[in-house]
Amino acid sequence: MDATAEYGAVGKLKLPALLIWGREDKTVSAADIQQIEELIPGIEYHTIEEAGHIPQYERPEVVNPLLINFLNGLKNPLGPERWDNRSIARFNNQNNQGCDSLVINRSELASS
């Protein structure tokens, strides 16, 4: 992996960030994860056991609570309700995101 500039730019934003990594990931190595942690100070990081590159599909019972807890610490751009599985799905549908991960523009959240 060589996305140093991109991860460094995210780190300079000083916004909340969440990193979830499957321990059995063959695409992103443990060294890559360590580099990301160094480039994004204060990142919330979780290793998911018995999961590979797509832990949100392989272990949703572990990943979804992590996502919901993280998002509930942020201001919800959809309104006053707390994040849950339905509001995450609605956010993805409204923003035409791909189905493999939840992607949120943190600058939109910060300015909401």
SVG drawing of the C-alpha trace seen along z (x, -y; Angstrom):
<svg xmlns="http://www.w3.org/2000/svg" viewBox="-35 -24 40 41">
<polyline fill="none" stroke="black" stroke-width="0.4" points="0.0,0.0 1.3,-3.5 -1.5,-5.9 0.7,-7.9 -0.3,-11.3 -4.0,-10.5 -3.9,-9.2 -1.7,-12.0 -4.2,-14.5 -7.0,-12.8 -4.9,-13.0 -4.4,-16.8 -8.2,-17.3 -8.2,-16.5 -11.6,-15.0 -12.9,-11.7 -11.9,-8.7 -12.6,-5.0 -10.4,-2.2 -11.8,1.4 -9.4,4.1 -9.9,7.9 -7.0,9.8 -7.0,12.2 -6.9,9.5 -4.6,10.5 -4.9,7.1 -4.0,4.7 -1.2,5.8 -0.6,5.2 2.3,2.9 -0.1,0.9 -2.5,0.5 0.3,-0.7 1.3,-3.3 -2.3,-4.5 -2.5,-4.8 0.7,-6.9 -0.7,-9.1 -4.1,-9.7 -3.5,-10.7 -6.3,-9.8 -7.9,-7.3 -10.2,-4.8 -8.9,-1.4 -10.4,2.1 -9.1,5.4 -11.8,7.9 -10.9,11.5 -11.9,14.2 -12.4,11.6 -10.5,10.7 -10.7,7.7 -14.5,7.1 -15.2,7.5 -18.5,5.6 -19.8,8.6 -17.9,11.4 -18.6,10.2 -21.5,7.7 -22.5,8.7 -19.1,7.3 -18.7,4.4 -22.1,2.9 -22.1,2.0 -18.6,0.4 -20.0,-1.7 -23.1,-2.7 -21.2,-3.7 -18.7,-5.7 -21.4,-7.5 -23.5,-8.2 -20.5,-10.2 -20.9,-12.5 -23.6,-14.8 -26.2,-13.0 -26.7,-15.0 -30.1,-13.3 -31.6,-14.8 -31.8,-14.4 -32.3,-10.7 -29.5,-8.4 -27.7,-6.2 -29.0,-2.7 -29.0,-0.1 -31.9,-1.9 -30.3,-5.4 -27.0,-4.0 -28.8,-2.3 -30.8,-5.5 -27.6,-7.6 -26.0,-5.3 -29.1,-5.3 -29.4,-9.1 -25.7,-9.5 -25.5,-6.8 -22.6,-5.1 -21.3,-1.7 -22.5,1.4 -19.1,2.5 -18.7,-0.1 -20.1,-3.1 -18.4,-6.3 -19.1,-9.6 -17.6,-12.9 -16.4,-14.0 -16.2,-17.7 -20.0,-17.6 -20.5,-16.1 -18.3,-18.7 -20.1,-21.6 -23.6,-20.2"/>
</svg>
